[in-house]
Amino acid sequence: MTGSVKSDLTDYLEKTYPQTRDELFDFLRIPSVSAKSEHNSDTAKAAEWVRSSLETAGLKAQVFPTPGHPIVIGEWRGAEGAPTVLVYGHYDVQPAEPLDLWTSPPFEPTVRNGNIYARGSVDDKGQLFLHIKALQAHLATRGKLPVNVVVIAEGEEEIGSDNLEHFVEEKKDLLAAEAVVISDSAMFAPGQPSILSSLRGLAYFELIVEGPTVDLHSGAYGGAVVNPAMALARILATMHDEKGHVMIEGFYDSVREWKPEVLAGMRKLPFDSETFRKETGAPTLGGEKGYTVLEQLWARPTLEVNGLLSGYIGEGAKTVLPSKAMAKVSCRLVPDQSPQEIEKLILAHVQKVAPKGVNTSVRFLHGGKPWRAELNGPLYDAARRALATAFEKPPVVVGEGGSIPVVGDFERILGAPVLLVGFGLPGENAHAPDEWMSEENFRIGMRAIAAFWDEYGVASKSC
Amino acid sequence: MTGSVKSDLTDYLEKTYPQTRDELFDFLRIPSVSAKSEHNSDTAKAAEWVRSSLETAGLKAQVFPTPGHPIVIGEWRGAEGAPTVLVYGHYDVQPAEPLDLWTSPPFEPTVRNGNIYARGSVDDKGQLFLHIKALQAHLATRGKLPVNVVVIAEGEEEIGSDNLEHFVEEKKDLLAAEAVVISDSAMFAPGQPSILSSLRGLAYFELIVEGPTVDLHSGAYGGAVVNPAMALARILATMHDEKGHVMIEGFYDSVREWKPEVLAGMRKLPFDSETFRKETGAPTLGGEKGYTVLEQLWARPTLEVNGLLSGYIGEGAKTVLPSKAMAKVSCRLVPDQSPQEIEKLILAHVQKVAPKGVNTSVRFLHGGKPWRAELNGPLYDAARRALATAFEKPPVVVGEGGSIPVVGDFERILGAPVLLVGFGLPGENAHAPDEWMSEENFRIGMRAIAAFWDEYGVASKSC
């Protein structure tokens, strides 16, 4: 099944690499921080930069304004009768702060130990750009692609993709595709290509416990008035048992079993939990008993306290009996749990366990559905072959504990399966100082995606 | 046992009342806010004002500097062979903020419905000044007092009396007394004179639970890393049972039984728990089962959460797994619990219940011993008689849920019993906007204290 990437593509990518690298560095120099309005001209500049590089690659490209940052679309539709694939990426980046923790300036790309250090190097400019260059390799060497391709690059991924869903709905015809490809994730380990098979969903709540009208003197009132902070602690404590199981009634009812071969594959991954523990700094690992760490992270739902606030939090001693207490609580969900279902269960649980003497309320803040790939069909077959060819090693299937809401949106609106294949690496500091992308991964990534188009052209014809 | 206040004293107090009232208002106009350094000249001015009014009353008075605000001492030692009584009060006041909630300006005394509204009216300028005027009534009409009297007025009561203990230690000879009298508390109800028989102590802690080195992404790590905020909630929840009992092992071991007659007296007090509940705004009252509200507040120790802080507390949803969580926890103590003993018990408890996967630490922040009066001897006999005479109703014995650390200091350093007899009223807003003191209580208070000196002169001779 493994072969080699076609030499015309490889040759082109190698020959043009010095130029490609210069261009990538130009892209990385644009501080397109979507969260900060003082960078609005930079995000606009980055959008125009992407448009221009799509044109250079041989696609027809334009910038669409949105109420927020613009969306760039590139199209090549020369493969009549062939399927269309949508490639998604984003040109915006996280804020670079704290700046003093960067070894080299965040917007001055610098290579150290084979890694390109810059804000956005791996998330997601490098991964978006390797897609553009893989397309260019095809169009420059052969004048065509085996399938039709639409590239969509947004500028609001780091601030919640607020305008994307509406844009996709509105431009459903322009974006219509048989498959979606996204490179915005990491490989399991260096040299180990990986296909991301699952994302957890989210249900995020604010839990408020209210007692007296104002903070009371804990001497004058303490002992007769129920303490909202203690009541909150008692409510939260009922949500887990000592084995880390979530004790919300019905919480696990919709959890769908994993395919045994996917679970078996996860268990075979060379994962070192001690390295993982050290990375977190936690004294020991914990979590739900009876599951491996990777299962806990990828295959099991959670309930976490994200924040606590009540009463006096300054220095020293202030003797208040707080009038209220707040907890941010969120659940990571797995198929087929839904945020709406979990909201109902949490509400019912809080009503059941809330002590007398306080009023409780639960406010739903944010939700997203979990996602799991079917891992079959021409899209996945092509990805497996292309990755095995480029990396000279078959890909593994991995999960992801976090959420990427656009994945579900694309599947729902376009009715097309999504392939998540990323070229980042563990420890890449995607949202932290000293973000980096392996330069080797960037180069092999271009070859892998170039090969993917060949493989997908074949695979999609055969079905 | 009840009689009437001697008419020479009453006549003098009545005759001079317009002048007395003007002087009180002058005193209340000085914004002697000890917490704010911009008021340092005002606290100095208030100290000098007290010194001068002690001199006017016929005492020898001087102002002693301290590292903080000055202490004023007045002395009259003309009763050779008779005991000496120390009268304590404070001339500093709480900050007046929020100013917009005052009906009339905080430092412009205004009478409405028979109450004098001003910051410091009841806490404690009005109560200190009525002592000075009662002394003046004796010295002006008779040229003498039946006992020797030392008045001590400090300017740091509202900020923790940091310099008082050291001052009392150092000036032990100057302050040597057979009894101490303090008027800085409230009566149980209008027209109902009250003797304060107990204060709760305090043991205040900060409990820290630490897990990962930094806040983690709750998607990428949630499920495998123990959540410090959830661990904290679980630890706190073990500290109470559902009946409001404190579940720290040994917590109640040192609780001394109350005298049955004192408990019986408490139970007979006309206390309306629904009025109390409405005042707090809590949906229902709670606390330790098996005790009345007044027992819960005065006779039983507590464990309260005073503050909670962990992770993300801003608006909306941020998916962090917090690196640490903090709770402020304090216990109100009753005799013979001690802050040191409670500290040991809390430490042992936290160590016992802390889950794996986090590190816990407990930091002792502040403590104070509980206090209970013996309620007998010439001091209390005199107080009972004087209050009954002035108010035409025998006093009741009440407790106080809060702490006044100087009480224990005086008893310990001077070896003298303390009498707490106050003329405030429930709802007096001592630390809130619209602080007030009943003008009638101010006037009867002067008569009661004037009568007290006569009664104590007799009672102390007879023993």
Interface residues (C-beta under 8 A of the other chain):
Chain A: R200 L202 Y204 G211 P212 T213 V214 L216 H217 S218 G219 A220 Y221 G222 G223 A224 V225 V226 N227 A229 M230 L232 A233 R234 L236 A237 T238 M239 H240 E242 F276 T280 G281 A282 P283 T284 L285 G286 G287 E288 V293 Q296 L297 R300 P301 T302 E304 V305 N306 G307 L308 L309 S310 G311 Y312 I313 G316 A317 K318 T319 V320 L321 P322 S323 A325 M326 A327 K328 S330 R332 P355 K356 G357 V358 N359 L365 H366 E400 G401 G402 S403 H431
Chain B: R200 L202 Y204 G211 P212 T213 V214 L216 H217 S218 G219 A220 Y221 G222 G223 A224 V225 V226 N227 A229 M230 L232 A233 R234 L236 A237 T238 M239 H240 E242 F276 T280 G281 A282 P283 T284 L285 G286 G287 E288 V293 Q296 L297 R300 T302 E304 V305 N306 G307 L308 L309 S310 G311 Y312 I313 G316 A317 K318 T319 V320 L321 P322 S323 A325 M326 A327 K328 S330 R332 P355 K356 G357 V358 N359 L365 H366 E400 G401 G402 S403 H431
